[in-house]
């Protein structure tokens, strides 16, 4: 009677090798999936931060546009107290003009908002002190960020 032990042993060895290779392949796919998930998460967070930074910058630019408009109107010696909801590309601005302490002095408050009519992504409020000389030239102009919201 012949023994078939070598063939059975070889077959079991082949099955074990294939099983080990399958387990290694599954582990490799799992590690790659975890790595891909981590990269995806990092990219998502980075993209969101970039969008927030862009929205904040656009809101500030819109508020600066409001300040520029107010200065132009006041330099033209037109009666100007401000305006609301002036839409520009990407958002809107509003500006309030009040008289300062001295002649030719003004306090400007401009709000820039990035977004749509129904959804606000960022807001920036700037306040400026402005003074005109007797000849209409700007003698003092300082502004600062009063409030920023994303």
C-alpha positions as CSV (number, residue, x, y, z in Angstrom):
1,X,0.0,0.0,0.0
2,X,1.3,3.4,-1.0
3,X,1.2,6.3,1.4
4,X,0.1,9.6,0.0
5,X,1.4,11.7,2.8
6,X,3.8,13.7,0.7
7,X,1.1,14.8,-1.6
8,X,-1.3,15.7,1.3
9,X,1.5,17.5,3.1
10,X,2.3,19.5,-0.1
11,X,-1.3,20.3,-0.7
12,X,-1.7,21.6,2.9
13,X,1.4,23.6,2.6
14,X,0.1,25.2,-0.7
15,X,-3.2,26.0,1.0
16,X,-1.4,27.6,4.0
17,X,0.7,29.7,1.7
18,X,-2.3,30.9,-0.3
19,X,-4.1,31.7,2.9
20,X,-1.2,33.6,4.3
21,X,-0.9,35.5,1.0
22,X,-4.6,36.3,1.2
23,X,-4.3,37.6,4.7
24,X,-1.3,39.7,3.8
25,X,-3.2,41.2,0.8
26,X,-6.2,42.0,3.0
27,X,-3.9,43.7,5.5
28,X,-2.2,45.6,2.8
29,X,-5.5,46.8,1.4
30,X,-6.6,47.8,4.9
31,X,-3.4,49.8,5.6
32,X,-3.7,51.5,2.2
33,X,-7.4,52.3,2.9
34,X,-6.5,53.9,6.3
35,X,-3.7,55.9,4.6
36,X,-6.0,57.0,1.8
37,X,-8.6,58.0,4.4
38,X,-6.1,60.0,6.4
39,X,-4.9,61.8,3.2
40,X,-8.5,62.5,2.2
41,X,-9.3,63.9,5.7
42,X,-6.2,66.2,5.6
43,X,-7.1,67.5,2.1
44,X,-10.7,68.2,3.2
45,X,-9.6,70.2,6.2
46,X,-7.0,72.1,4.2
47,X,-9.5,72.9,1.5
48,X,-12.0,74.2,4.1
49,X,-9.3,76.4,5.7
50,X,-8.4,77.7,2.2
51,X,-12.0,78.5,1.5
52,X,-12.4,80.2,4.9
53,X,-9.3,82.3,4.3
54,X,-10.5,83.3,0.8
55,X,-14.0,84.2,2.1
56,X,-12.4,86.4,4.9
57,X,-10.2,88.1,2.4
58,X,-13.1,88.8,0.0
59,X,-15.2,90.2,2.9
60,X,-12.4,92.5,3.9
61,X,-11.9,93.7,0.3
62,X,-15.6,94.4,0.0
63,X,-15.5,96.4,3.3
64,X,-12.5,98.3,1.9
65,X,-14.5,99.0,-1.3
66,X,-17.2,100.6,0.9
67,X,-14.6,102.8,2.5
68,X,-13.2,103.8,-0.9
69,X,-16.7,104.6,-2.1
70,X,-17.4,106.8,0.9
71,X,-14.1,108.7,0.5
72,X,-14.8,109.3,-3.2
73,X,-18.3,110.6,-2.4
74,X,-17.1,112.8,0.4
75,X,-14.3,114.2,-1.7
76,X,-16.8,115.1,-4.4
77,X,-18.5,117.2,-1.7
78,X,-21.8,115.5,-2.2
79,X,-24.0,114.9,0.8
80,X,-23.3,111.3,1.7
81,X,-24.4,109.3,4.8
82,X,-23.6,105.9,3.4
83,X,-25.4,103.1,1.7
84,X,-26.6,99.6,2.2
85,X,-26.6,96.3,0.3
86,X,-24.3,97.4,-2.6
87,X,-23.6,94.2,-4.5
88,X,-20.3,93.5,-6.1
89,X,-18.9,90.3,-7.5
90,X,-18.9,87.7,-4.6
91,X,-20.8,89.7,-2.0
92,X,-21.9,93.1,-0.8
93,X,-20.9,96.1,1.3
94,X,-22.6,98.6,3.4
95,X,-21.1,101.9,4.7
96,X,-22.2,104.4,7.4
97,X,-20.8,107.9,7.5
98,X,-20.9,110.1,10.6
99,X,-19.4,113.5,11.3
100,X,-16.3,113.6,13.5
101,X,-15.3,116.1,16.2
102,X,-13.7,118.7,13.9
103,X,-14.5,120.3,10.6
104,X,-13.8,117.8,7.8
105,X,-13.6,114.9,10.2
106,X,-15.6,111.7,9.6
107,X,-16.0,108.3,11.1
108,X,-16.6,105.6,8.5
109,X,-17.9,102.1,9.3
110,X,-18.0,99.6,6.4
111,X,-19.2,96.1,6.4
112,X,-18.2,93.6,3.8
113,X,-20.1,90.3,3.5
114,X,-19.1,87.4,1.3
115,X,-21.9,85.1,0.3
116,X,-25.2,85.0,-1.4
117,X,-28.5,86.6,-0.6
118,X,-29.5,83.6,1.5
119,X,-26.2,82.4,2.9
120,X,-23.4,84.3,4.5
121,X,-19.9,82.8,4.5
122,X,-17.8,85.7,6.0
123,X,-18.3,89.2,7.3
124,X,-15.7,91.9,8.0
125,X,-16.4,95.2,9.7
126,X,-13.9,98.1,9.3
127,X,-13.9,101.4,11.1
128,X,-12.0,104.4,9.7
129,X,-11.1,107.9,10.9
130,X,-10.9,110.3,8.0
131,X,-10.0,114.0,7.9
132,X,-10.1,116.4,4.9
133,X,-8.0,119.5,4.7
134,X,-9.6,122.9,3.6
135,X,-8.6,122.2,0.0
136,X,-10.4,118.7,0.0
137,X,-7.3,116.6,0.3
138,X,-7.2,113.7,2.7
139,X,-5.0,114.7,5.6
140,X,-5.6,111.6,7.8
141,X,-6.9,108.2,7.0
142,X,-6.6,105.3,9.4
143,X,-8.7,102.1,9.5
144,X,-8.8,99.0,11.5
145,X,-10.7,95.7,11.6
146,X,-13.4,96.0,14.1
147,X,-14.9,92.6,13.7
148,X,-14.4,89.5,11.5
149,X,-16.7,86.5,11.4
150,X,-16.6,83.3,9.2
